[in-house]
Amino acid sequence: MTTTPTGTPPPRTLPELLDWRTGLHPDRVAVEVHQVATLTFAGWSAGARAVAAALRRRGLRPGDRVGLVFGPRDWVRYAVTYCGVLWAGGVAVPLSDRLAAGQLGYALTHCAATAVVHGDDTPAPPAPPGVAVFGDAELRADGPDDGDPPAARPGDLAQILYTSGTTGRPKGVAARHANLTAGAPHHPRRLALAHSQRFLHAFAIGTNAGQTMLLNALTAKAAALTLPRFTPVRFARLVAAPGTGTVFVVPSIAIELLDSGALRDRDTSGVQLIGSTAAPLPPAVAARLAAAFPQATIVNYYTSTEAAPAQTTMIYDPARPDAVGRPVGGQLMVADADGRPLPAGTTGDVWLRAPHPRAYYRDDAANRATFRDGWVRMGDVGRIDADGYLYLTDRHQDVIKTGAFKVSTVEVEAALHEHPLVAEVAVVGVPHPVLGSAVAAAVVPRPQAGADGLTLPALRGFLADRLADHQLPARLLLLTRLPRNEGGKVLKRQLTALFDN
């Protein structure tokens, strides 16, 4: 089954989009790191032009790849440097400041970077031979804009974003300017998030969610607001601050915020939109968010680094608690193993299609397996109902084959999230001598509840009316935290190893 969205505006480049916003709102704040720095559109544009000029003087040519290593305090400087690289015609490669030296070296070598730029609060990163290392302050102090126009065109490569590597070695996902600006407004009255003065997030630089926030800063009426370091109390203060009309989270942040008690006695009535991304939002968590933010619409976004900007969006609906929505900014399809569309209600591979699609950089084999005629194979199994809503069964590699049954870890996790003592949970398959695999649950207890009731027999009893016998966990592991990457996704390979210990 396939569904088709509305049309999209013609493509532009990121520098053109920044110029447009600067002409409209030069003095309006675009990005703010709370109590650290603010950036107006005029400052963003002037800074990007200066960085572009400095990079040109240092030999940057159109198409050259530039690694960007910035920490959360440096979101403002990152935004300027990112657009400066694009203004000069280069390709930005956002990288986490928490990468190990080997991981950073792999990415810079794989994309054949010619330079890497780091933020003021980030030590100079180790770089492979031949890769120049520049400090952000050095580039900004190099002198004024040289007056050259933007070198990029809509069809040119703009960024390479490395995947989280939860299922293997990270892959570089390449996006062109036309992909990044698809759906961007062309009229001032069409700016997004017009109900907010600010939209709040705590996403890391170098993640797809973080890049979405950067693009939101260019296309929204609201300013982007983030923290130099996330804690539930600090985040809750900004949630309740006047003007915060939109809050973006990943499920793990939502759970931590709700369980911390930091929202207690705070006025959340100003928040009109809660957006969750990066992982499926468990229905029980969505219900708790709806209770904590009674004036807000709770929306779950489903996409991937490879598929963006195509996505599905789902406004929380108790009548459809497991749905992840209908397509926005692209097309949705559930297909068989050969890529043929399946009828409504039939389970198969989930595909999304976006205008101006992305691709893996320097990886033809992976491209053949993932991309087809503009469609992106999401790596998930799911179905589309008669009304066009997508329901996920599981990640392909996470489906547990136990005996004659296939078990959806998403379904088991959703049921476990309903337990009053469970804060976080991840379900994996572990080896079993007879069944092949057994269902195993790693659980983080809620801190205020304690773990006395979190025994395997008690959990199985709780789940007995919610799941079939073959879906019940056979093993239980209690942890203080789940291993996650910076994007908030659980590293299930690490969990499986913990069960072997």
FENQUI-V353457 format. One line per field, one symbol per residue. ss: DSSP state (h for helix, s for strand, l for the rest). A space follows every 50 residues. Layout:
ss->???
This chain:
ss->lssllllllllllhhhhhhhhhhhllllssssslllsssshhhhhhhhhh hhhhhhhlllllllsssssslhhhhhhhhhhhhhhhhlllssssssllll hhhhhhhhhhllllsssslllllllllllllsssshhhhhllllllllll llllllsssssslllllllllssssshhhhhllllllhhhlslllllsss lllllllhhhhhhhhhhhhsllsssslllllhhhhhhhhhlllsssssss hhhhhhhhhhllllllllllllssssslllllhhhhhhhhhhllllssss ssllllllllsssssllhhhllssssssllssssslllllsllllllsss ssslllllsslllhhhhhhhssllsssssssssslllllsssssshhhls ssllssslhhhhhhhhlllllssssssssssslllsssssssssslllll lllllhhhhhhhhlllllhhhlllsssssllllslllllslhhhhhhhhh l
